[in-house]
Amino acid sequence: MTPRPPDTEPKLRLRDVRKRFGAQMVLDGIDLDVMPGESLVVIGGSGSGKSVLLKCILGLLRPDAGSIVIDGAETVGLDGRARDRVNAHLGMLFQGAALFDSLPVWQNVAFGLIQGRHTRNRAEARERAMACLAQVGLRPEVADLVPSELSGGMQKRVGLARAIATRPDIVFFDEPTTGLDPIMADVINDLIVATTKDLGATALSITHDMASATKIADRIAMLYRGRLIWVGPAKQVFESGNAHVDQFVHGRADGPITDETDKTPARSGR
């Protein structure tokens, strides 16, 4: 990662973010900075709060308390057009690709371009979609297929092409390798690194796959029972000195993580 000036402002800043569902505290005072051009990965088991954190940042859920600042602007409480203006600068690769079954591949990729009014010209939108498909290694003839005609790995590539089509400032990745075999997962990881670098984008990912986390991250943060218990360079995560992190990243049954929802197996990538 390129060294940054000490006065650089975070691209994304969270302070004391809290979210409760009934009696369950899911996010319990999250403080986190993601710097421009940085790739940060949040790891943690099922039920640790990763998805809720991502939904709060994207405005799909409203936190009960705290601040979420994107590009220097407070976003908690925004809705309507104000929220749309923020989201226009964000890209998202969903866990299951979340493609529209009734639309051909190129229209899936171009969806944000047209609906987000980045362009009203369908020819320009198709041209950009074709370029993005090529960027993720898909042939031109794929453009006119429908998602059901694609393999899981190809669907992930289409989802990635859609995520970068609007040239976002920040790209979010929700469990990007879930459901893929190890080889295809590694291909997707390489594409994530390459495409975000080409864009110069900031990336925030959530995953329980350590092979993916260590491949795409500059820094890793571990979320456990609603709190960030460790944040540090990706290369240090296997020697973190934190017993919870150590148990999780090595996929050990024995250790301080005793709740079954937090025992998601992790691939070490070693």
C-alpha positions as CSV (number, residue, x, y, z in Angstrom):
1,M,0.0,0.0,0.0
2,T,1.3,3.5,-0.9
3,P,2.3,5.5,2.2
4,R,-0.2,8.3,2.9
5,P,0.4,11.8,4.3
6,P,-0.2,11.9,8.0
7,D,-3.1,14.4,7.6
8,T,-5.1,12.3,5.1
9,E,-8.7,12.1,6.1
10,P,-10.4,8.7,6.2
11,K,-12.6,7.7,3.3
12,L,-14.9,6.0,5.8
13,R,-15.0,6.8,9.5
14,L,-17.2,5.0,12.1
15,R,-17.5,6.3,15.7
16,D,-19.4,4.5,18.5
17,V,-21.8,2.8,16.1
18,R,-24.4,0.7,17.9
19,K,-27.2,-1.5,16.8
20,R,-29.6,-3.6,18.8
21,F,-32.4,-6.0,17.9
22,G,-34.6,-6.4,20.9
23,A,-32.4,-7.6,23.8
24,Q,-29.5,-8.5,21.5
25,M,-26.7,-5.9,21.1
26,V,-25.3,-6.7,17.6
27,L,-23.0,-3.7,17.3
28,D,-21.6,-2.4,20.5
29,G,-19.6,0.8,19.9
30,I,-17.7,0.3,16.6
31,D,-14.8,2.7,15.9
32,L,-13.1,2.2,12.6
33,D,-11.3,4.2,9.9
34,V,-10.7,3.2,6.3
35,M,-8.2,5.3,4.5
36,P,-8.3,6.3,0.8
37,G,-7.1,3.5,-1.5
38,E,-7.0,1.0,1.4
39,S,-8.5,-2.5,1.4
40,L,-9.8,-3.4,4.8
41,V,-11.4,-6.7,5.6
42,V,-13.7,-7.4,8.6
43,I,-13.5,-11.0,9.7
44,G,-15.7,-12.9,12.2
45,G,-18.0,-15.9,12.6
46,S,-21.6,-16.2,11.8
47,G,-23.7,-13.9,14.0
48,S,-20.7,-11.7,14.9
49,G,-22.3,-8.6,13.4
50,K,-20.5,-8.3,10.1
51,S,-23.5,-8.1,7.8
52,V,-25.3,-5.7,10.1
53,L,-22.2,-3.5,10.1
54,L,-22.2,-3.4,6.3
55,K,-25.9,-2.7,6.1
56,C,-25.5,0.2,8.5
57,I,-22.7,1.7,6.4
58,L,-24.8,1.3,3.2
59,G,-27.8,2.9,4.8
60,L,-29.9,-0.3,4.6
61,L,-30.2,-0.2,8.4
62,R,-30.1,2.8,10.7
63,P,-27.8,2.5,13.7
64,D,-29.3,3.2,17.1
65,A,-26.3,5.5,17.9
66,G,-23.0,6.6,16.5
67,S,-21.6,8.3,13.4
68,I,-20.8,7.0,9.9
69,V,-18.9,9.6,7.8
70,I,-18.3,8.9,4.2
71,D,-16.0,11.3,2.3
72,G,-16.3,13.8,5.2
73,A,-20.1,13.8,5.3
74,E,-22.3,12.4,8.0
75,T,-24.6,9.7,6.5
76,V,-26.6,8.5,9.5
77,G,-30.1,9.6,9.1
78,L,-29.9,10.4,5.4
79,D,-32.7,9.1,3.2
80,G,-34.2,9.8,-0.2
81,R,-32.2,11.8,-2.7
82,A,-29.5,12.6,-0.1
83,R,-28.8,8.9,0.5
84,D,-28.9,8.3,-3.3
85,R,-26.2,10.9,-3.8
86,V,-24.0,9.1,-1.4
87,N,-24.7,5.6,-2.8
88,A,-23.9,6.9,-6.3
89,H,-20.3,6.8,-5.3
90,L,-20.4,3.3,-3.8
91,G,-20.2,-0.2,-5.5
92,M,-21.3,-3.5,-4.0
93,L,-20.6,-7.1,-4.7
94,F,-23.3,-9.1,-3.0
95,Q,-22.7,-12.5,-1.4
96,G,-24.9,-14.4,-3.9
97,A,-24.1,-12.1,-6.8
98,A,-27.8,-11.0,-6.6
99,L,-28.2,-10.7,-10.4
100,F,-31.6,-10.0,-12.0
101,D,-32.8,-13.2,-13.6
102,S,-34.9,-11.5,-16.2
103,L,-32.2,-9.3,-17.5
104,P,-29.3,-10.3,-19.8
105,V,-25.8,-10.1,-18.3
106,W,-24.9,-6.7,-19.9
107,Q,-28.0,-5.1,-18.5
108,N,-27.2,-6.5,-15.1
109,V,-23.8,-4.9,-15.3
110,A,-25.2,-1.6,-16.6
111,F,-28.1,-1.4,-14.1
112,G,-26.4,1.2,-11.9
113,L,-25.3,3.2,-14.9
114,I,-28.9,3.6,-16.2
115,Q,-30.9,3.6,-12.9
116,G,-28.4,5.8,-11.2
117,R,-28.5,8.2,-14.1
118,H,-24.7,8.0,-14.8
119,T,-25.9,7.8,-18.4
120,R,-29.3,7.8,-20.2
121,N,-27.7,6.4,-23.3
122,R,-28.2,2.6,-23.5
123,A,-25.4,2.3,-26.2
124,E,-22.9,4.0,-23.9
125,A,-24.1,1.9,-21.0
126,R,-23.7,-1.3,-23.0
127,E,-20.2,-0.2,-24.1
128,R,-19.2,0.4,-20.5
129,A,-20.7,-2.9,-19.4
130,M,-18.7,-4.8,-22.1
131,A,-15.5,-3.1,-20.9
132,C,-16.2,-4.2,-17.4
133,L,-17.0,-7.8,-18.4
134,A,-13.7,-7.9,-20.2
135,Q,-12.0,-6.5,-17.1
136,V,-13.2,-9.5,-15.1
137,G,-12.2,-11.9,-17.8
138,L,-15.5,-12.7,-19.4
139,R,-15.9,-13.0,-23.2
140,P,-18.2,-10.7,-25.2
141,E,-20.7,-13.4,-26.0
142,V,-21.5,-13.7,-22.3
143,A,-23.2,-10.3,-22.4
144,D,-26.4,-11.5,-24.0
145,L,-26.8,-14.6,-21.8
146,V,-29.1,-14.6,-18.8
147,P,-27.7,-15.4,-15.3
148,S,-29.2,-18.9,-15.2
149,E,-26.9,-19.8,-18.1
150,L,-23.8,-19.0,-16.0
151,S,-21.8,-21.0,-13.5
152,G,-21.4,-19.7,-9.9
153,G,-18.0,-18.3,-10.7
154,M,-19.2,-16.5,-13.8
155,Q,-22.0,-15.0,-11.8
156,K,-19.6,-13.7,-9.3
157,R,-17.5,-12.1,-12.1
158,V,-20.7,-10.4,-13.4
159,G,-21.5,-9.2,-9.9
160,L,-18.0,-7.7,-9.7
161,A,-18.3,-6.1,-13.1
162,R,-21.5,-4.5,-12.0
163,A,-19.9,-3.3,-8.7
164,I,-17.2,-1.4,-10.7
165,A,-19.3,-0.2,-13.6
166,T,-20.0,3.2,-12.1
167,R,-16.4,3.7,-11.2
168,P,-17.2,4.0,-7.5
169,D,-14.9,5.6,-4.9
170,I,-15.6,2.8,-2.4
171,V,-16.4,-0.8,-3.2
172,F,-18.0,-3.2,-0.6
173,F,-17.6,-7.0,-0.8
174,D,-20.0,-9.2,1.1
175,E,-18.5,-12.7,1.5
176,P,-17.1,-12.6,-2.0
177,T,-15.9,-16.2,-2.2
178,T,-18.8,-18.0,-0.5
179,G,-20.0,-21.0,-2.5
180,L,-16.9,-21.1,-4.8
181,D,-14.3,-23.9,-5.1
182,P,-10.8,-22.9,-3.9
183,I,-9.5,-22.3,-7.4
184,M,-12.3,-20.0,-8.4
185,A,-12.2,-18.3,-5.0
186,D,-8.6,-17.4,-5.7
187,V,-9.5,-16.1,-9.1
188,I,-12.1,-13.9,-7.6
189,N,-9.7,-12.7,-5.0
190,D,-7.1,-11.8,-7.7
191,L,-9.8,-9.9,-9.6
192,I,-10.9,-8.0,-6.6
193,V,-7.3,-6.8,-6.0
194,A,-6.8,-5.9,-9.7
195,T,-10.1,-4.1,-10.3
196,T,-9.9,-2.0,-7.1
197,K,-6.3,-1.1,-7.8
198,D,-7.3,-0.1,-11.4
199,L,-10.1,2.1,-10.0
200,G,-8.0,3.5,-7.2
201,A,-10.9,2.6,-5.0
202,T,-11.2,2.1,-1.3
203,A,-12.4,-1.4,-0.4
204,L,-14.3,-2.8,2.6
205,S,-15.0,-6.5,2.7
206,I,-16.6,-8.9,5.2
207,T,-15.7,-12.5,5.2
208,H,-15.0,-15.6,7.3
209,D,-12.6,-17.0,4.6
210,M,-9.0,-16.3,5.8
211,A,-7.5,-17.2,2.4
212,S,-9.6,-14.4,0.9
213,A,-9.0,-12.0,3.7
214,T,-5.2,-12.3,3.6
215,K,-5.2,-12.0,-0.2
216,I,-7.2,-8.9,-0.6
217,A,-6.6,-6.9,2.7
218,D,-4.1,-4.3,3.6
219,R,-5.6,-4.4,7.1
220,I,-7.8,-6.8,8.9
221,A,-10.3,-6.2,11.7
222,M,-11.9,-8.9,13.7
223,L,-15.5,-8.5,15.0
224,Y,-16.6,-10.6,17.9
225,R,-19.9,-10.3,19.7
226,G,-20.4,-6.8,18.3
227,R,-17.0,-5.4,19.1
228,L,-13.8,-5.0,17.2
229,I,-11.3,-7.0,19.2
230,W,-8.3,-6.6,16.9
231,V,-7.3,-4.4,14.0
232,G,-3.9,-4.6,12.3
233,P,-1.9,-5.3,9.2
234,A,-3.1,-8.4,7.3
235,K,0.4,-9.9,7.4
236,Q,0.2,-10.0,11.2
237,V,-3.2,-11.6,11.7
238,F,-1.7,-15.1,12.2
239,E,0.5,-13.8,15.0
240,S,-1.9,-11.3,16.5
241,G,-1.3,-12.1,20.1
242,N,-5.1,-12.2,20.6
243,A,-6.4,-15.6,21.7
244,H,-9.8,-15.1,20.0
245,V,-8.2,-14.0,16.7
246,D,-5.7,-16.9,16.9
247,Q,-8.5,-19.5,17.4
248,F,-10.6,-18.1,14.6
249,V,-7.9,-17.7,11.9
250,H,-6.5,-21.2,12.6
251,G,-10.0,-22.7,12.7
252,R,-9.5,-24.4,16.1
253,A,-12.3,-25.9,18.1
254,D,-10.7,-25.2,21.4
255,G,-10.2,-21.7,22.7
256,P,-12.1,-18.7,24.1
257,I,-14.7,-18.7,21.4
258,T,-17.3,-21.0,22.8
259,D,-20.6,-19.8,21.3
260,E,-21.5,-22.1,18.4
261,T,-22.5,-19.1,16.2
262,D,-18.9,-17.8,16.5
263,K,-17.2,-21.1,15.5
264,T,-17.4,-20.6,11.7
265,P,-14.5,-22.7,10.2
266,A,-11.8,-20.5,8.7
267,R,-9.4,-21.4,5.9
268,S,-5.9,-20.4,6.9
269,G,-4.6,-20.2,3.3
270,R,-1.4,-21.9,4.5
